[in-house]
Amino acid sequence: MKKRDLTPNRIIAYLAMFFLLTIDTSFFTLETFSGTLRLIISIVSIAAIILTRFQKTVLSNQFFSRVKRTVSFFIISLILPVLYGNYNMKQMIIMVVIWVVGYLVVLFVPYEEFKDIFTSIMTFLAIFSLITFAIKLVSVNLFSWLPTIEKNGVIYYNAIFAIISSSNFTLRNFGVFWEPGAFAIFLNIALYFELFENKFNPKRVLLFFITILSTVSTLGIFCIFILFFAFITVNKNFISNKIKFFVSVAAVLCLLGMLVFGDDYILQAFGKLGILEGSTVNDSTNVRINAIIYPGTAFLQNPILGVGYDDYLFIQERFCENMATCSFLNLLCLFGLAGGLLPIIGCIRFFIINNQNFFTKCFLLGFVLLLFSTENFILCITLYILVFYGFTKKSSKSFVKKLV
């Protein structure tokens, strides 16, 4: 963001979008703020954006057509669970508010501006988190003056824009998020923007690459490789000096990381899968397997209308240790094909562009399906922002990479 872009409206947009992206994903807000307070902050944030650009957007020719499509989506998603007869009013109200806020972001923030804001926020969070993570590697006691949150016997230091765990058992970068894997997901979305929609910026790509590695997220690492394979299918006939430089630096950093962390990094990242010698499938992997089996079984038994919120919550608490982590499958379990398929399609459309080649589309389809398979985002505004942009942004947008 250039200095001349720092208008009052722009500053408000950045601050409001920061709150919207983190209010329901931040470790601090999830542990200390009530659900009602988080919703109020979300509503105030989107209201601030609306008040600064209401007249311009309402005069747009597409305004009323978008409103009609949104209302239709809400009616389908709300009526079908009611008809099924298994309806949790409180949870549905929360979800409806989240949908409304997500769509209002799309309605009042142009897509190009959203990309710029999102990548700028993630760039800041990545830099801040790497600094705090490096300090932790030296001594976690250097954070002892910060406010703390205790969870499951572990002390977490709140540095506002990063959470630092006092545990030295697992060295992972949380960023500001509730879990390192969630941070990796947001970073991968930002990396997608840099590789496929923005001018190629080696420094920013390298920053996201390093930060994802610091989360030690198995899913995050897999998604990196899928994204780069997809990127290669687009740019296979053109390898610029910038890309050569990036690949060389990334390789050197990976080697240095191996020297610093040794086998511990590989064990933390991939040992949970049970594919390494002497390793076994751990509780984290079992939870994610159960999050596919049990909601998936419930969906197959009720494929049209789903099971509704009450039964979904029961399945999550009884069989998934209160962590049903496959977002798309959770939507299908809740609403069936009738109500759950639309947001899934919207999210896929967000990442897959019509004029991409077949192999690129296949890689990106795998990317988006994997991206939301290990964390539950069905009550996160960010997911529905992507969904609505997927339905409203121009599918014929240019996909010519600007590498030089």
Secondary structure, 3 states (H helix, E strand, C coil): CCHHHCCHHHHHHHHHHHHHHHCCCEHHHHHHCCHHHHHHHHHHHHHHHHHHHHHHHHCCCCHHHHHHHHHHHHHHHHHHHHHHCCCCHHHHHHHHHHHHHHHHHHHHCCHHHHHHHHHHHHHHHHHHHHHHHHHHHHCHHHHCCCCEEEECCEEEEECCCCEEECCCCCCCCCCCECCHHHHHHHHHHHHHHHHHCCCCCHHHHHHHHHHHHHHCCHHHHHHHHHHHHHHHHHCCCCCCHHHHHHHHHHHHHHHHHHHHHCHHHHHHHHCCECCCCCCCECHHHHHHHHHHHHHHHHHHHCCCCCCHHHHHHHHHHHHCCCCCCCHHHHHHHHHHHHHHHHHHHHHHHHHCCCCCCHHHHHHHHHHHHHHCCCCCCCCCHHHHHHHHHHHHCCCCCCCCCCCC
